C-alpha cells in the first residue's frame, strides 16, 4: 500500500512541477468538495446536496487554487526569497491584513449569492452582520497556519497545505455549528 501512496505522491509532485497552476486549481477543487461531503455527512443530511458540492468545487478550482498560487508567488517576489523569522512574520502580517479579509468577504458573497442563491439584499445584510466575527475568528487561527506555511513549506506545496488545513477547518466549523444546534434542541 505504501508503494501506491509513494507513486501517487511522486506523480502529483511531477504534475505540480509541470503544471503548477492547473494542479493547484484541481487540488483546491477536490479538497473543497471533499470537505463539503464530509461536512454534509457529519451534519446528518440524508442525501448529499450535489449542486452545493459542485459549486464549492468550482470555487476551489476557479478561485481558491489560482488565488493561492499567485499570492504565494507574489509574496516571494515582494520578499525576494528572504527567509528568517522577521520575514515570515512580515509575510503572515501582510497576508492577514490583505488576503484574509478579502477571501473571507469573497467566500461569504459567493456562498450566499451562488451556492445558496439568495438575493443581494439578504446576502449583504448577512455579510454586514457576520463578517466582523468571522474575520476576528480567522485572525485567531490562520496566523498560526500562515507561520507554519511560510516557515516550513516549500513554495510549491504552500497552496496544498493551506487548502488542506482550510478543508479541516470547514469540517471543524460544521461540527461546531452542529453542536450549537444540538444544544438548542
Backbone as JSON, one array per atom type, in Angstrom:
{
  "sequence": "XXXXXXXXXXXXXXXXXXXXXXXXXXXXXXXXXXXXXXXXXXXXXXXXXXXXXXXXXXXXXXXXXXXXXXXXXXXXXXXXXXXXXXXXXXXXXXXXXXXXXXXXXXXXXXXXXXXXXXXXXXXXXXXXXXXXXXXXXXXXXXXXXXXXXXXXXXXXXXXXXXXXXXXXXXXXXXXXXXXXXXXXX",
  "N": [[0.83, -1.2, 0.0], [1.94, 1.25, 0.78], [3.67, 1.71, -1.31], [1.99, 2.38, -3.39], [0.96, 4.8, -2.48], [3.33, 6.29, -2.36], [4.03, 6.32, -5.08], [1.81, 7.69, -6.16], [2.12, 10.17, -4.88], [4.55, 10.95, -5.97], [3.82, 11.23, -8.66], [1.96, 13.27, -8.37], [3.63, 15.39, -7.48], [5.19, 15.64, -9.77], [3.27, 16.56, -11.61], [2.7, 18.95, -10.34], [5.08, 20.27, -10.71], [5.23, 20.4, -13.54], [2.77, 21.55, -14.34], [1.87, 23.81, -12.54], [-0.2, 25.76, -11.84], [-2.61, 24.64, -12.84], [-2.6, 22.17, -11.46], [-2.73, 23.01, -8.77], [-5.21, 24.31, -8.82], [-7.01, 22.21, -9.45], [-6.51, 20.55, -7.26], [-7.35, 22.21, -5.13], [-10.08, 22.4, -5.75], [-10.9, 19.7, -5.47], [-10.29, 19.25, -2.75], [-11.96, 21.16, -1.45], [-14.46, 20.24, -2.28], [-14.4, 17.62, -1.17], [-14.25, 18.2, 1.58], [-16.73, 19.39, 1.92], [-18.46, 17.27, 1.38], [-17.85, 15.6, 3.56], [-18.56, 17.36, 5.63], [-21.32, 17.64, 5.13], [-22.15, 15.0, 5.57], [-21.49, 14.72, 8.28], [-23.25, 16.56, 9.34], [-25.58, 15.23, 9.1], [-27.23, 14.96, 6.83], [-29.56, 13.35, 4.69], [-29.47, 12.92, 1.93], [-26.85, 13.76, -0.17], [-26.11, 17.11, -1.08], [-25.62, 17.66, -4.12], [-25.4, 19.72, -6.01], [-24.54, 21.86, -4.4], [-22.04, 20.85, -3.59], [-20.7, 20.74, -6.06], [-20.71, 23.46, -6.78], [-19.13, 24.5, -4.76], [-16.79, 23.14, -5.3], [-16.21, 24.34, -7.73], [-15.63, 26.92, -6.8], [-13.23, 26.39, -5.4], [-11.64, 25.43, -7.53], [-11.74, 27.5, -9.5], [-11.2, 29.84, -8.1], [-9.97, 29.7, -5.37], [-7.67, 27.93, -5.53], [-6.14, 29.07, -7.79], [-5.88, 31.75, -6.76], [-4.35, 31.34, -4.42], [-2.05, 30.27, -5.6], [-1.01, 32.48, -7.08], [-0.8, 34.37, -5.03], [1.2, 33.33, -3.3], [3.37, 33.26, -5.03], [3.63, 35.99, -5.5], [4.25, 36.87, -2.9], [6.81, 35.77, -2.63], [8.12, 37.28, -4.55], [7.83, 39.89, -3.52], [9.23, 39.64, -1.1], [11.58, 38.67, -2.01], [12.67, 36.03, -1.81], [13.71, 35.99, 0.74], [14.42, 34.65, 3.98], [13.86, 33.58, 7.37], [12.8, 34.52, 10.69], [11.8, 37.18, 10.96], [11.1, 37.9, 8.34], [9.19, 35.9, 7.79], [7.26, 36.6, 9.7], [6.51, 39.11, 8.65], [5.4, 38.32, 6.2], [3.22, 36.78, 7.09], [1.79, 38.75, 8.47], [1.22, 40.57, 6.37], [-0.33, 38.91, 4.72], [-2.49, 38.38, 6.46], [-3.6, 40.89, 6.76], [-4.43, 41.59, 4.24], [-5.12, 39.48, 2.14], [-6.58, 37.66, 3.75], [-8.86, 39.1, 4.92], [-10.1, 39.81, 2.47], [-10.53, 37.26, 1.22], [-12.29, 36.01, 3.04], [-14.5, 37.73, 2.92], [-15.11, 37.53, 0.15], [-15.7, 34.78, -0.06], [-17.98, 34.6, 1.59], [-19.77, 36.18, 0.12], [-19.85, 34.75, -2.32], [-20.82, 32.26, -1.41], [-23.34, 32.96, -0.35], [-24.67, 34.26, -2.56], [-24.22, 32.58, -4.86], [-23.97, 29.76, -4.12], [-26.06, 29.38, -2.22], [-27.99, 30.86, -3.51], [-29.27, 33.21, -2.75], [-30.97, 36.42, -2.53], [-29.4, 39.61, -3.34], [-29.76, 41.66, -1.33], [-30.3, 40.23, 1.06], [-27.93, 38.73, 1.31], [-26.05, 40.77, 1.51], [-26.83, 41.93, 3.96], [-26.38, 39.77, 5.69], [-23.61, 39.43, 5.43], [-22.78, 41.91, 6.41], [-23.62, 41.64, 9.06], [-22.35, 39.22, 10.0], [-19.68, 39.16, 9.13], [-17.63, 40.67, 10.65], [-17.23, 39.1, 13.06], [-16.5, 36.65, 11.96], [-14.1, 37.32, 10.66], [-12.54, 38.13, 12.84], [-12.38, 35.72, 14.24], [-10.99, 34.23, 12.34], [-8.53, 35.55, 12.43], [-7.56, 34.58, 14.79], [-6.82, 31.99, 14.33], [-5.7, 31.49, 11.69], [-3.19, 32.95, 11.43], [-1.32, 31.27, 12.7], [-1.33, 29.03, 11.04], [-0.42, 30.28, 8.73], [2.16, 31.01, 9.58], [3.42, 28.48, 9.94], [3.19, 27.6, 7.31], [4.71, 29.48, 5.77], [7.17, 29.27, 7.06], [7.96, 26.55, 6.98], [7.02, 25.15, 4.72], [7.78, 24.31, 1.35], [7.66, 26.51, -1.5], [6.1, 25.43, -3.67], [4.35, 23.72, -2.34], [2.75, 25.2, -0.66], [0.12, 26.11, -1.28], [-1.3, 23.7, -1.37], [-0.95, 22.84, 1.32], [-2.24, 24.97, 2.7], [-4.86, 24.75, 1.63], [-5.54, 22.18, 2.45], [-5.59, 22.47, 5.26], [-7.6, 24.38, 5.36], [-9.75, 22.83, 4.5], [-10.01, 21.01, 6.62], [-10.6, 22.88, 8.61], [-13.1, 23.79, 7.7], [-14.64, 21.51, 8.12], [-14.41, 21.33, 10.9], [-15.74, 23.74, 11.63], [-18.29, 23.1, 10.78], [-18.9, 20.97, 12.49], [-18.87, 22.38, 14.91], [-20.98, 24.2, 14.5], [-23.01, 22.36, 14.35], [-22.95, 21.24, 16.93], [-23.73, 23.44, 18.44], [-26.33, 23.77, 17.48], [-27.4, 21.32, 18.29], [-27.31, 21.62, 21.06], [-29.27, 23.56, 21.41], [-31.57, 22.21, 20.83]],
  "CA": [[0.0, 0.0, 0.0], [2.77, 2.45, 0.85], [4.24, 1.93, -2.64], [0.95, 3.06, -4.17], [0.93, 6.18, -1.99], [4.58, 6.92, -2.81], [3.93, 6.53, -6.53], [0.81, 8.74, -6.37], [2.74, 11.42, -4.45], [5.56, 11.27, -6.98], [3.1, 11.72, -9.84], [1.4, 14.57, -8.0], [4.73, 16.36, -7.49], [5.55, 15.86, -11.18], [2.25, 17.45, -12.18], [2.89, 20.25, -9.69], [6.25, 20.87, -11.37], [4.95, 20.65, -14.95], [1.56, 22.36, -14.5], [1.58, 24.22, -11.16], [-1.49, 26.42, -11.66], [-3.67, 23.65, -13.07], [-2.57, 21.18, -10.38], [-3.23, 23.65, -7.55], [-6.64, 24.57, -9.0], [-7.71, 20.93, -9.33], [-6.36, 20.11, -5.87], [-8.23, 23.03, -4.3], [-11.46, 21.99, -6.02], [-11.13, 18.38, -4.87], [-10.29, 19.38, -1.28], [-13.17, 21.87, -1.03], [-15.56, 19.3, -2.47], [-14.29, 16.54, -0.18], [-14.6, 18.7, 2.92], [-18.16, 19.62, 1.97], [-19.1, 15.95, 1.5], [-17.67, 15.19, 4.96], [-19.37, 18.26, 6.45], [-22.73, 17.28, 4.95], [-22.37, 13.72, 6.26], [-21.45, 14.98, 9.72], [-24.46, 17.3, 9.72], [-26.69, 14.29, 9.12], [-28.12, 15.0, 5.66], [-29.9, 12.02, 4.16], [-28.97, 12.9, 0.55], [-25.85, 14.81, -0.41], [-26.52, 18.22, -1.95], [-24.61, 17.58, -5.17], [-25.22, 21.06, -6.6], [-23.7, 22.62, -3.46], [-20.68, 20.31, -3.68], [-20.13, 21.17, -7.35], [-20.47, 24.91, -6.73], [-17.97, 24.72, -3.88], [-15.62, 22.68, -6.06], [-15.94, 25.41, -8.69], [-14.97, 27.97, -6.04], [-11.85, 25.96, -5.17], [-10.94, 25.32, -8.81], [-11.65, 28.77, -10.25], [-10.74, 30.97, -7.29], [-9.08, 29.44, -4.24], [-6.38, 27.4, -6.0], [-5.39, 30.11, -8.52], [-5.55, 32.87, -5.87], [-3.22, 30.9, -3.59], [-0.87, 30.14, -6.47], [-0.44, 33.8, -7.38], [-0.46, 35.03, -3.77], [2.5, 32.86, -2.8], [4.39, 33.73, -5.96], [3.79, 37.42, -5.21], [4.97, 37.0, -1.63], [8.23, 35.51, -2.88], [8.66, 38.44, -5.28], [7.9, 41.02, -2.58], [10.27, 39.41, -0.1], [12.76, 38.25, -2.77], [13.24, 34.78, -1.33], [14.3, 36.11, 2.08], [13.91, 33.72, 4.98], [14.08, 34.05, 8.73], [11.59, 34.8, 11.46], [11.26, 38.51, 10.68], [10.45, 37.83, 7.03], [7.99, 35.07, 7.95], [6.28, 37.43, 10.41], [6.02, 40.13, 7.71], [4.53, 37.63, 5.24], [1.98, 36.43, 7.79], [1.07, 40.0, 8.72], [0.7, 41.06, 5.09], [-1.42, 38.01, 4.31], [-3.64, 38.54, 7.36], [-4.2, 42.22, 6.59], [-4.9, 41.78, 2.87], [-5.87, 38.38, 1.52], [-7.51, 37.04, 4.68], [-10.16, 39.8, 4.9], [-10.71, 39.7, 1.14], [-11.01, 35.9, 0.97], [-13.48, 35.74, 3.86], [-15.58, 38.52, 2.32], [-15.45, 36.96, -1.15], [-16.35, 33.49, 0.16], [-19.33, 34.85, 2.11], [-20.57, 36.66, -1.01], [-20.01, 33.62, -3.24], [-21.68, 31.25, -0.8], [-24.72, 33.47, -0.27], [-25.26, 34.55, -3.87], [-24.11, 31.48, -5.83], [-24.26, 28.42, -3.57], [-27.42, 29.38, -1.65], [-28.9, 31.52, -4.44], [-30.05, 34.22, -2.04], [-30.94, 37.75, -3.15], [-28.32, 40.52, -2.96], [-30.06, 42.35, -0.07], [-30.13, 39.29, 2.18], [-26.51, 38.39, 1.43], [-25.37, 41.98, 2.0], [-27.13, 42.06, 5.4], [-25.7, 38.67, 6.4], [-22.18, 39.76, 5.45], [-22.63, 43.04, 7.34], [-23.83, 41.14, 10.42], [-21.47, 38.12, 10.41], [-18.29, 39.28, 8.69], [-16.64, 41.04, 11.69], [-16.88, 37.99, 13.97], [-15.79, 35.65, 11.17], [-12.74, 37.78, 10.45], [-11.83, 38.08, 14.13], [-12.09, 34.3, 14.5], [-9.92, 33.85, 11.4], [-7.26, 36.1, 12.91], [-7.09, 33.8, 15.94], [-6.38, 30.67, 13.88], [-4.93, 31.45, 10.46], [-1.78, 33.35, 11.52], [-0.5, 30.1, 13.06], [-1.22, 28.27, 9.81], [0.46, 31.07, 7.86], [3.54, 30.9, 10.09], [3.9, 27.14, 9.57], [3.26, 27.54, 5.85], [5.87, 30.26, 5.28], [8.4, 28.84, 7.72], [8.37, 25.18, 6.75], [6.57, 24.57, 3.44], [8.37, 24.85, 0.12], [6.72, 27.33, -2.26], [5.16, 24.65, -4.48], [3.39, 22.99, -1.51], [2.03, 26.11, 0.23], [-1.32, 26.13, -1.59], [-1.81, 22.41, -0.91], [-1.01, 22.88, 2.78], [-3.3, 25.91, 3.1], [-6.18, 24.2, 1.27], [-5.8, 21.03, 3.31], [-5.99, 23.0, 6.57], [-8.91, 25.02, 5.16], [-10.75, 21.76, 4.44], [-10.19, 20.56, 8.01], [-11.24, 24.0, 9.3], [-14.5, 23.78, 7.3], [-15.27, 20.39, 8.82], [-14.48, 21.75, 12.31], [-16.8, 24.74, 11.77], [-19.55, 22.4, 10.63], [-19.11, 20.27, 13.76], [-19.18, 23.39, 15.92], [-22.33, 24.66, 14.22], [-23.91, 21.25, 14.67], [-23.04, 21.09, 18.38], [-24.53, 24.57, 18.93], [-27.7, 23.44, 17.13], [-27.82, 20.2, 19.15], [-27.54, 22.15, 22.42], [-30.51, 24.33, 21.4], [-32.72, 21.29, 20.69]],
  "C": [[0.86, 1.25, 0.0], [3.44, 2.75, -0.49], [3.26, 2.68, -3.53], [0.91, 4.54, -3.79], [2.18, 6.93, -2.46], [4.53, 7.26, -4.3], [2.94, 7.65, -6.85], [1.39, 10.11, -6.0], [3.78, 11.89, -5.46], [4.91, 11.85, -8.24], [2.48, 13.08, -9.58], [2.47, 15.66, -8.06], [5.2, 16.66, -8.91], [4.56, 16.8, -11.83], [2.37, 18.86, -11.6], [4.05, 21.01, -10.34], [5.92, 21.28, -12.81], [3.8, 21.64, -15.17], [1.12, 22.89, -13.13], [0.2, 24.85, -10.97], [-2.64, 25.43, -11.8], [-3.75, 22.65, -11.91], [-3.12, 21.77, -9.09], [-4.72, 23.93, -7.64], [-7.44, 23.29, -8.82], [-7.67, 20.44, -7.89], [-7.3, 20.88, -4.96], [-9.69, 22.63, -4.5], [-11.8, 20.66, -5.36], [-11.19, 18.49, -3.35], [-11.54, 20.1, -0.78], [-14.38, 20.94, -1.17], [-15.56, 18.19, -1.44], [-14.7, 17.01, 1.21], [-16.1, 18.96, 3.02], [-18.93, 18.3, 2.07], [-19.02, 15.49, 2.96], [-18.55, 16.04, 5.87], [-20.86, 17.93, 6.33], [-23.05, 15.97, 5.67], [-22.41, 13.9, 7.78], [-22.74, 15.66, 10.18], [-25.71, 16.44, 9.64], [-27.63, 14.35, 7.93], [-28.35, 13.59, 5.14], [-29.36, 11.85, 2.74], [-27.99, 14.05, 0.38], [-26.42, 15.86, -1.35], [-25.44, 18.37, -3.02], [-24.35, 18.94, -5.79], [-24.31, 21.91, -5.7], [-22.25, 22.16, -3.54], [-20.0, 20.81, -4.95], [-19.83, 22.67, -7.36], [-19.29, 25.25, -5.83], [-16.7, 24.24, -4.55], [-15.22, 23.73, -7.1], [-15.21, 26.56, -8.01], [-13.49, 27.61, -5.81], [-11.04, 25.95, -6.45], [-10.71, 26.68, -9.46], [-11.09, 29.92, -9.43], [-9.66, 30.59, -6.28], [-7.7, 28.93, -4.67], [-5.56, 28.43, -6.76], [-4.98, 31.3, -7.63], [-4.33, 32.52, -5.01], [-1.94, 30.8, -4.39], [-0.21, 31.51, -6.68], [-0.07, 34.57, -6.12], [0.94, 34.62, -3.3], [3.64, 33.23, -3.74], [4.69, 35.22, -5.71], [4.57, 37.65, -3.92], [6.46, 36.76, -1.82], [8.88, 36.65, -3.66], [8.84, 39.62, -4.33], [9.07, 40.84, -1.61], [11.53, 38.78, -0.7], [13.47, 37.03, -2.18], [13.89, 34.86, 0.04], [13.64, 35.12, 3.02], [14.16, 34.31, 6.36], [12.77, 34.48, 9.37], [10.97, 36.16, 11.16], [10.52, 38.52, 9.34], [9.16, 37.02, 7.11], [6.9, 35.89, 8.65], [5.69, 38.5, 9.49], [5.07, 39.5, 6.68], [3.17, 37.31, 5.88], [1.15, 37.69, 8.02], [0.45, 40.54, 7.44], [-0.48, 40.21, 4.62], [-2.67, 38.24, 5.15], [-4.33, 39.89, 7.21], [-4.77, 42.45, 5.19], [-5.75, 40.61, 2.39], [-6.86, 37.72, 2.47], [-8.85, 37.78, 4.71], [-10.86, 39.67, 3.55], [-11.29, 38.31, 0.91], [-12.25, 35.57, 1.8], [-14.69, 36.48, 3.31], [-16.06, 37.87, 1.02], [-16.18, 35.62, -0.98], [-17.78, 33.69, 0.66], [-20.26, 35.31, 0.99], [-20.87, 35.51, -1.97], [-21.01, 32.61, -2.67], [-23.13, 31.72, -0.77], [-25.37, 33.62, -1.63], [-25.31, 33.33, -4.79], [-24.55, 30.14, -5.24], [-25.69, 28.37, -3.02], [-28.45, 30.04, -2.56], [-29.78, 32.58, -3.78], [-29.97, 35.57, -2.76], [-29.85, 38.64, -2.54], [-28.56, 41.16, -1.59], [-29.85, 41.46, 1.14], [-28.66, 38.96, 2.41], [-25.75, 39.58, 2.01], [-25.6, 42.15, 3.51], [-26.44, 40.98, 6.21], [-24.21, 38.96, 6.51], [-21.95, 40.89, 6.46], [-22.71, 42.57, 8.79], [-22.72, 40.18, 10.87], [-19.98, 38.32, 10.1], [-17.33, 39.66, 9.82], [-16.25, 39.87, 12.6], [-16.14, 36.88, 13.22], [-14.34, 36.05, 10.99], [-11.93, 37.74, 11.74], [-11.47, 36.64, 14.49], [-10.95, 33.83, 13.6], [-8.57, 34.35, 11.89], [-6.73, 35.38, 14.15], [-6.44, 32.48, 15.5], [-5.38, 30.73, 12.73], [-3.52, 32.01, 10.54], [-0.84, 32.2, 11.89], [-0.27, 29.24, 11.81], [-0.26, 28.97, 8.85], [1.92, 30.95, 8.28], [4.15, 29.54, 9.68], [4.13, 27.06, 8.07], [4.5, 28.26, 5.33], [7.2, 29.78, 5.87], [8.89, 27.48, 7.23], [8.0, 24.59, 5.39], [7.33, 25.17, 2.26], [7.27, 25.55, -0.69], [5.68, 26.49, -2.99], [4.12, 23.9, -3.65], [2.54, 23.89, -0.61], [0.53, 26.13, -0.02], [-1.96, 24.82, -1.13], [-1.98, 22.4, 0.61], [-2.17, 23.76, 3.25], [-4.69, 25.33, 2.82], [-6.53, 22.98, 2.1], [-6.28, 21.49, 4.69], [-7.36, 23.67, 6.46], [-10.02, 23.97, 5.1], [-11.04, 21.22, 5.84], [-10.94, 21.62, 8.83], [-12.74, 24.02, 8.98], [-15.26, 22.66, 8.0], [-15.45, 20.73, 10.3], [-15.63, 22.74, 12.52], [-18.18, 24.09, 11.65], [-19.89, 21.64, 11.91], [-19.53, 21.24, 14.86], [-20.6, 23.9, 15.74], [-23.35, 23.6, 14.61], [-24.06, 21.11, 16.18], [-23.84, 22.24, 19.01], [-26.01, 24.29, 18.66], [-28.23, 22.33, 18.04], [-28.11, 20.67, 20.57], [-28.85, 22.91, 22.52], [-31.73, 23.43, 21.37], [-33.21, 20.75, 22.01]]
}
